[in-house]
Amino acid sequence: MIGQAILLLRNELQSYIKNQDASVNVVIDNIGLLETSNADGLTNNVVITVVNIEEESTLKNQPALRRPSSNVATYVNPPVCLNLYVLFTCNYSGPDYIFALKRLAYIIQFLQSKNSFSSSSSVVGGGLDLDSEDTLNLRFTLELYTLTFEQINHLWGSLGGRQMPFAMYKLRLVAITERAVLREVPLIEEIETNTRELSAM
C-alpha cells in the first residue's frame, strides 16, 4: 500500500504539473542515489522519495474484531496505520536552478489546492493496482512538514548529497493489513432462559 499511495500521488502531481509545464517529469526514486552511477533517472526531474515511516499511535489500539455478513465473528489483527514522510526534490542545477524553484512552487501550489486524495477520485493508470481492494479503499491527506536547519543538515547528510530545492510533506494515513484470520466463532443469535417457580414455604 505504501507504493500504491506514492503512485497515486505521483500520477496526480504529474497531471497537474504537465498542465503548467509539459517538460516536467515526476519520478519515484531514491534521491540518495544522485551522486552514484545510478543517478541517470534523477537528473532534471522532480523526484519523490519516502524518507521515513512512522506508526500512527492514536490508532494503535483498535479491537481485533470484525463482523462480516455471515453468522460468524471473525477475529483479525487491526491494520497498521502509517504516516509517510515524503520528500519532493527538484533536481535541476546550474542555469536551471531558477526552474527548480519554479517547479517547487508548482508542487506547493498543487498540494495547497488539493491535500486529500483517494483512488475513487484520482487519475487512473500509472501503475495503480485497481483490482486490489486495498487500493480501491485508499485515502490519505498531505500536510507541509517544516524542518529545522539542523534537521535539514542531517537529512541531506544521510542522503549523501548536496541540498537542492525541496519540500517535505507528511502523508497520512496508509493502512496496511494482511487480513489473516486469527479465529472464527459463531455469533450468538438467541438466548434461552429457563425459569422455575419456587413454591411458597
Residue pairs with C-beta under 8 A, 6 or more apart in sequence:
1 134
1 135
1 138
1 174
1 175
1 176
2 50
2 53
2 82
2 84
2 174
2 176
4 119
4 128
4 129
4 132
4 134
4 135
4 138
5 84
5 138
5 140
5 171
5 174
6 28
6 48
6 50
6 84
6 86
7 28
7 126
7 127
7 128
8 117
8 119
8 122
8 123
8 128
8 138
9 48
9 86
9 117
9 142
9 171
10 26
10 27
10 28
10 48
10 126
11 122
11 123
11 124
11 125
11 126
11 128
12 110
12 114
12 117
12 122
12 123
13 26
13 46
13 48
13 107
13 110
14 25
14 26
14 123
14 126
15 123
16 106
16 110
16 114
17 24
17 26
17 46
17 103
17 106
17 107
17 110
18 24
20 106
21 102
21 103
21 106
24 46
24 103
24 106
25 44
25 45
25 46
26 45
26 46
26 48
27 41
27 42
27 45
27 46
27 47
27 48
28 47
28 48
28 49
29 41
29 42
29 47
29 48
29 49
30 49
31 42
31 47
31 49
31 87
31 89
31 91
31 159
31 161
32 49
32 158
32 159
32 160
32 161
33 39
33 42
34 42
34 91
34 159
34 160
34 161
35 160
35 161
42 91
43 91
44 91
44 92
44 96
45 91
46 88
46 89
46 90
46 91
46 103
46 107
47 87
47 88
47 89
47 90
47 91
48 86
48 87
48 88
49 86
49 87
49 89
50 84
50 85
50 86
50 87
51 85
51 86
51 87
51 155
51 159
51 168
52 84
52 85
53 82
53 83
53 84
53 85
54 82
54 83
54 85
55 80
55 81
55 82
55 83
56 81
56 82
56 83
56 172
56 173
59 78
59 81
59 173
60 81
62 78
62 79
63 78
64 75
64 76
64 77
64 78
64 182
65 73
65 74
65 75
65 76
66 73
66 74
66 75
66 76
67 73
67 74
67 187
68 74
71 186
71 187
71 189
72 184
72 185
72 186
72 187
73 184
73 185
73 186
73 187
74 181
74 184
75 181
75 182
75 183
75 184
75 185
76 177
76 179
76 180
76 181
76 182
77 177
77 178
77 180
77 182
78 177
79 175
79 176
79 177
80 175
80 176
80 177
81 173
81 174
81 175
81 176
82 172
82 173
82 174
82 175
82 176
83 170
83 171
83 172
83 173
83 174
84 170
84 171
84 172
84 174
85 145
85 168
85 169
85 170
85 171
86 142
86 168
86 169
86 170
86 171
87 155
87 166
87 167
87 168
88 104
88 107
88 166
88 167
88 168
88 169
89 164
89 165
89 166
90 99
90 100
90 101
90 103
90 104
90 107
90 164
90 165
90 166
91 100
91 164
92 99
92 100
92 103
92 164
92 165
93 100
93 164
97 165
100 164
100 165
101 165
103 165
104 165
104 166
104 167
107 167
108 144
108 167
111 142
111 144
111 169
115 141
115 142
115 143
116 139
116 140
116 141
117 138
117 139
117 140
117 141
117 142
118 138
118 139
118 140
119 128
119 130
119 135
119 136
119 137
119 138
119 139
120 136
122 128
124 130
128 135
129 135
130 136
134 175
134 177
138 174
140 171
140 172
140 173
140 174
141 171
141 172
142 169
142 170
142 171
142 172
143 169
143 170
143 172
144 167
144 168
144 169
144 170
145 168
145 169
145 170
146 168
147 155
147 168
152 163
155 168
156 162
156 163
